[in-house]
Amino acid sequence: MSHLVFFSASELAKAIRDRTVSSVEVLDAHLEHIALHNSKLNAIITLDVENAYQRAKKADEALGRGEIWGRLHGVPITIKDSLETKGLRTTSSYEPLANYVPTQDATVVARLRAAGAILLGKTNTPKLTADFQTNSPLFGRTNNPWNLDYTSGGSTGGGAAAVAAGLSPLELGSDLGGSIRVPGHFCGVFGLKPTEHRVSTFGHIPELPGKPKTIRHLQTIGPLARCVEDLRLCLSLIQGLDPQQNWLLPIPTEQFKLENLRAYRYAWTTGFGDIPASTETKRCLEKLALSLENLGCCIEEHNPPNLDVTVARETYSEILKFEFGLSEINQQQYEHALHKRDRIITDLEGFLSDWDVWLCPVVPIAAFTHRPSGEPIEIDGKQFPYLKAIGAYTTLFNLGGNPVIVLPLSQSQKGLPIGVQVVGRRGSDMRLIAIAETLTQITGGFQPPPGYYSATLRVRSQKSEVRSQKSEVRSQKSEVRS
């Protein structure tokens, strides 16, 4: 059953419903894989083995009676340790919460449990989710499964590493400045930052338990997975109004139909602002753009004409610091920052009204080696400030509230993943997911890091490759005849 650990959550759910495999067998496979690999990755920091087995057995018994709990019936998942989980330690890597056990689930966790998901464990995060690396003062650092000397990113670094290495089929993370997208890019997995206020953040820490809720902007919660289909599935389950947060938006009725790649209009860029992307990152974006152009797609290189990245960065920082209580900005200055944000949103939405998606780098470089937080980042031999460099292309979309999907795109010369951001208009999440899924015809699917997939999976991949080659030969023969 070891090959099960690289099935998608959707595939596992179907296999369990069809009773070709049991929930207990799926759980066994994942726990065996975790026992084999987690010690070197340090991705999962709290396991809930006993409760997971009890729940898996009940899931199998329910199926035997013809009962299906929901679309994730019997599927094990992991949750970022910043999201409250009833009865299971939740620390957000914050020392005063080292032994904190919540009495209720975060809203999104409760919704996944209600859909039949089984909580396998909690994944590592930096202290109060406040870093682009995952190095916890409570649990230590998480390593990148592609190369243990490199960071998995942050702050959903444990989750991204777990999904990439086959320890979990689906992770629920959070994103305040790139915390889903940066680890997704570094570890070579798919990630979704939904539109702001589409998904409840109730039960997410760094807002400490029992304290007033002050974080209203920039932050959202979304999934990391090994395919776009799982991003769609997870979002459909966690989105929607929450009585605990009256500022959430009703889910818009999105009218769209699936189209081919040529039906969409693409803007693309190799970067914006004063932080340049590395040469190899630029080449990856250029290759993607050329592939779309060669298919006859409408694709043009553009940045929003009125975008002032310096102002956007300052505005993002002012809102973040006020809502987190990190600065002396007063209410009037805060409201002025929100007005500046509104103008930036208007500019971004105006730009995106001419394009179906905007293709951008995720981070200027691929994953870097572990280092003290704040140490400069090197891009093509030049040094740049740590936070400014890593978040150069992600924080803008927290400020704008846009939905963004990260797709694995290529690999660096050192064999590390490189992803691409696919950005849409606010509220267009499901349409964006459909376009992203179509784009995988060019960008490709998930590639497991070496050393984590089983011989069975290799056989499956080889068979798939043979089928693909046969199909290509048939296509060529048909073309010759015509």
Backbone hydrogen bonds, N-H to C=O, Kabsch-Sander energy under -0.5 kcal/mol:
donor,donor_aa,acceptor,acceptor_aa,energy
4,L,1,M,-2.0
5,V,2,S,-1.4
6,F,3,H,-1.5
7,F,4,L,-1.9
9,A,169,P,-0.5
12,L,8,S,-2.5
13,A,9,A,-2.6
14,K,10,S,-2.1
15,A,11,E,-2.5
16,I,12,L,-2.5
17,R,13,A,-2.5
18,D,14,K,-2.9
19,R,16,I,-0.8
20,T,15,A,-2.1
21,V,15,A,-1.1
26,V,22,S,-2.0
27,L,23,S,-2.5
28,D,24,V,-2.9
29,A,25,E,-2.3
30,H,26,V,-1.9
31,L,27,L,-2.6
32,E,28,D,-2.4
33,H,29,A,-2.0
34,I,30,H,-2.6
35,A,31,L,-2.4
36,L,32,E,-1.4
37,H,33,H,-1.9
38,N,34,I,-2.7
40,K,37,H,-0.9
41,L,37,H,-1.1
42,N,38,N,-3.8
45,I,43,A,-0.6
45,I,122,K,-2.1
46,T,122,K,-1.4
48,D,120,L,-2.4
52,A,48,D,-2.3
53,Y,49,V,-2.5
54,Q,50,E,-2.2
55,R,51,N,-2.5
56,A,52,A,-2.5
57,K,53,Y,-2.6
58,K,54,Q,-2.0
59,A,55,R,-2.2
60,D,56,A,-2.1
61,E,57,K,-2.3
62,A,58,K,-2.6
63,L,59,A,-2.0
64,G,60,D,-1.8
65,R,61,E,-1.0
65,R,62,A,-0.8
66,G,63,L,-1.7
67,E,62,A,-2.9
72,L,115,A,-2.6
73,H,70,G,-1.5
74,G,116,G,-2.1
75,V,72,L,-2.4
77,I,118,I,-2.6
78,T,170,L,-2.3
79,I,121,G,-2.0
80,K,172,L,-2.4
81,D,123,T,-2.1
83,L,80,K,-2.2
84,E,203,G,-2.6
85,T,88,L,-0.6
87,G,102,P,-2.5
88,L,85,T,-2.2
90,T,100,Y,-2.5
92,S,81,D,-1.7
94,Y,91,T,-1.7
95,E,93,S,-0.5
97,L,94,Y,-2.4
98,A,95,E,-1.8
100,Y,97,L,-1.8
106,A,84,E,-2.7
107,T,202,F,-1.4
110,A,106,A,-2.6
111,R,107,T,-1.9
112,L,108,V,-1.7
113,R,109,V,-2.4
114,A,110,A,-2.3
115,A,111,R,-1.0
116,G,113,R,-2.0
117,A,112,L,-2.2
118,I,75,V,-3.0
119,L,117,A,-0.5
120,L,77,I,-3.0
120,L,118,I,-0.8
121,G,77,I,-0.8
122,K,46,T,-2.5
123,T,79,I,-2.1
124,N,43,A,-2.6
127,K,135,N,-0.5
128,L,92,S,-3.1
129,T,126,P,-2.4
130,A,127,K,-2.0
135,N,133,Q,-0.8
136,S,140,G,-2.4
140,G,136,S,-2.1
142,T,134,T,-2.4
143,N,41,L,-2.3
144,N,147,N,-0.6
144,N,150,Y,-2.3
147,N,144,N,-1.1
150,Y,147,N,-2.4
151,T,368,F,-2.7
152,S,142,T,-0.7
154,G,132,F,-0.6
156,T,179,S,-1.8
158,G,124,N,-1.7
160,A,156,T,-2.1
161,A,157,G,-2.0
162,A,158,G,-2.2
163,V,159,G,-2.4
164,A,160,A,-2.4
165,A,161,A,-2.2
166,G,163,V,-0.9
167,L,162,A,-2.5
168,S,162,A,-1.2
171,E,224,L,-2.4
172,L,78,T,-1.4
173,G,171,E,-0.6
173,G,222,G,-2.9
175,D,220,T,-2.9
182,V,178,G,-3.5
184,G,180,I,-1.8
185,H,181,R,-2.4
186,F,182,V,-2.6
187,C,183,P,-2.4
188,G,184,G,-1.1
189,V,184,G,-2.1
190,F,225,A,-2.3
191,G,406,V,-1.4
192,L,223,P,-2.1
193,K,404,V,-3.0
196,E,401,G,-1.6
198,R,195,T,-1.7
200,S,238,I,-0.6
204,H,201,T,-1.7
205,I,82,S,-3.3
207,E,204,H,-0.7
208,L,206,P,-0.8
211,K,208,L,-2.2
214,T,212,P,-0.6
216,R,214,T,-0.9
219,Q,217,H,-1.2
220,T,175,D,-1.6
222,G,173,G,-1.6
224,L,171,E,-2.1
225,A,190,F,-2.3
226,R,169,P,-0.5
231,L,227,C,-0.9
232,R,228,V,-2.2
233,L,229,E,-2.3
234,C,230,D,-2.6
235,L,231,L,-2.5
236,S,232,R,-2.3
237,L,233,L,-1.0
237,L,234,C,-0.7
238,I,234,C,-2.0
239,Q,235,L,-2.2
240,G,198,R,-2.3
242,D,245,Q,-0.6
245,Q,242,D,-2.4
248,L,245,Q,-1.5
249,L,197,H,-2.6
254,E,252,P,-0.9
255,Q,253,T,-0.7
256,F,254,E,-0.8
263,A,260,N,-1.9
264,Y,261,L,-1.3
266,Y,298,C,-2.8
267,A,357,V,-2.3
268,W,300,E,-1.7
269,T,359,L,-1.9
278,S,364,P,-2.6
282,K,278,S,-2.5
283,R,279,T,-2.2
284,C,280,E,-1.7
285,L,281,T,-1.9
286,E,282,K,-2.8
287,K,283,R,-2.5
288,L,284,C,-2.0
289,A,285,L,-2.6
290,L,286,E,-2.5
291,S,287,K,-2.3
292,L,288,L,-2.1
293,E,289,A,-2.4
294,N,290,L,-2.8
295,L,291,S,-1.0
296,G,293,E,-1.9
297,C,292,L,-2.4
298,C,264,Y,-0.8
299,I,297,C,-1.0
300,E,266,Y,-2.2
302,H,268,W,-1.8
302,H,300,E,-0.7
307,L,304,P,-1.5
308,D,306,N,-0.5
309,V,307,L,-0.7
312,A,308,D,-2.4
313,R,309,V,-2.7
314,E,310,T,-2.2
315,T,311,V,-2.6
316,Y,312,A,-2.6
317,S,313,R,-2.2
318,E,314,E,-2.3
319,I,315,T,-2.3
320,L,316,Y,-2.5
321,K,317,S,-2.6
322,F,318,E,-1.9
323,E,319,I,-2.4
324,F,320,L,-1.9
325,G,322,F,-1.0
326,L,321,K,-3.3
327,S,321,K,-0.7
334,Y,330,N,-2.4
335,E,331,Q,-2.6
336,H,332,Q,-1.9
337,A,333,Q,-2.1
338,L,334,Y,-2.1
339,H,335,E,-1.8
340,K,336,H,-2.2
341,R,337,A,-2.2
342,D,338,L,-2.1
343,R,339,H,-1.7
344,I,340,K,-2.0
345,I,341,R,-2.8
346,T,342,D,-2.3
347,D,343,R,-2.2
348,L,344,I,-2.7
349,E,345,I,-3.0
350,G,346,T,-2.2
351,F,347,D,-2.2
352,L,348,L,-2.7
353,S,349,E,-1.1
354,D,351,F,-1.5
355,W,352,L,-1.0
356,D,265,R,-2.1
357,V,265,R,-1.4
358,W,423,V,-1.8
359,L,267,A,-2.8
360,C,358,W,-0.5
360,C,421,Q,-2.1
362,V,419,G,-0.5
370,H,149,D,-1.9
375,E,372,P,-2.0
377,I,384,F,-2.8
379,I,377,I,-0.5
379,I,382,K,-2.9
382,K,379,I,-1.7
384,F,377,I,-2.1
386,Y,374,G,-0.5
389,A,385,P,-2.6
390,I,386,Y,-2.4
391,G,387,L,-2.3
392,A,389,A,-1.0
394,T,391,G,-0.8
395,T,391,G,-1.6
397,F,394,T,-1.3
398,N,394,T,-0.7
398,N,395,T,-0.7
399,L,395,T,-2.3
400,G,396,L,-2.3
401,G,397,F,-0.8
402,N,397,F,-0.8
404,V,193,K,-2.4
405,I,422,V,-2.2
406,V,191,G,-2.7
407,L,405,I,-0.5
407,L,420,V,-2.2
409,L,418,I,-2.6
410,S,418,I,-2.4
412,S,416,L,-3.2
415,G,412,S,-2.1
418,I,410,S,-2.4
420,V,407,L,-1.9
421,Q,360,C,-3.1
422,V,405,I,-2.8
423,V,358,W,-2.4
423,V,421,Q,-0.6
424,G,403,P,-2.2
428,S,425,R,-2.1
432,L,428,S,-2.9
433,I,429,D,-2.4
434,A,430,M,-1.9
435,I,431,R,-2.3
436,A,432,L,-2.8
437,E,433,I,-2.4
438,T,434,A,-1.8
439,L,435,I,-2.3
440,T,436,A,-1.1
441,Q,438,T,-1.7
442,I,439,L,-2.4
443,T,439,L,-2.4
444,G,440,T,-1.7
446,F,226,R,-0.6
452,Y,449,P,-1.3
458,R,454,S,-1.9
459,V,455,A,-2.3
460,R,456,T,-2.3
461,S,457,L,-2.7
462,Q,458,R,-2.7
463,K,459,V,-2.6
464,S,460,R,-2.3
465,E,461,S,-2.5
466,V,462,Q,-2.5
467,R,463,K,-2.5
468,S,464,S,-2.4
469,Q,465,E,-2.6
470,K,466,V,-2.7
471,S,467,R,-2.4
472,E,468,S,-2.4
473,V,469,Q,-2.5
474,R,470,K,-2.5
475,S,471,S,-2.3
476,Q,472,E,-2.5
477,K,473,V,-2.6
478,S,474,R,-2.4
479,E,475,S,-2.3
480,V,476,Q,-2.3
481,R,477,K,-2.4
482,S,478,S,-2.1
